[in-house]
Amino acid sequence: MIRLGMHADNWRTLSGGYMAALDSAAKYKLDHMEFGMIDGQYFIQAMGYEPSLALRQNPLEIRRLCEARGLKVSQIDASYPMMGFDGAVYGVQYVQQSIRFARELGCPKVDTTDSGRVYDMSKEDVFKQTILNYQECLKWAEDYKIIINVEPHGPYTGDIAFMQKLFSHFESEYLRFNMDTGNTFIQGNDPLEFLKAMRKYVTHAHIKDVSPALAAALRGESTGIGASEVAIGEGVNADNIKKCVQFLKETNWDGDISIECSGEDSKIASSVKYLRGII
């Protein structure tokens, strides 16, 4: 069964808070929310102009806010780049604390990724460090029974061979894959072929479309985008999205997908209508 929700990050470029995201998800009767995480305090978020949650907030309060609107939390997004030494110094503890928060929130998954290339390390050394980083995070994931997802958003996570090698090293039920239709497309990959290669590990997905202008400017040059500027189904990635959803249905996938597009009401409404039509 495919369950439809959205990422609160859709409101970031609109300077909207997580309450706006929750109310929109309730309005369109979605199944779940996904939240980004802030490690510490950020006055903009506290004033309601940033949709992420802070790790110092009360997760039970957030859980009550979601439940009052008929929403579950499918995943929290702790996507500090996990590759290289920065991942070891900053990413590991960020993910560990997000795992703790997720457990109290009643959320089963935490999302992770990479970002730019690590220029002072060979690809082989980056892989070795990545193994060490995820090894430390998995200790927490196994204790707390929280799945760590890995999302394609950078040069390493956008490399199918690298990803398959990472997953096969652990073959852990707590290390899985978050598909992203927009990131795989902007990387120059075929989203459906990427999904097929990683299907064994997929537990969650981000659905992004891509505007024609953005595709012309960045496809093959960038490794990831924050959210779609256009509604889902109205960009050049719409056909790929339809194929990916169809493949998930054909393979009896049971999981959650999050809409990632700008949070204007008209774009959310159009995205929900399009995705419900193909789900």
Order of alpha helices (4+ residues) and beta strands (2+ residues): beta-alpha-beta-alpha-beta-alpha-beta-alpha-beta-alpha-beta-alpha-beta-alpha-alpha-beta-alpha-alpha-beta-alpha
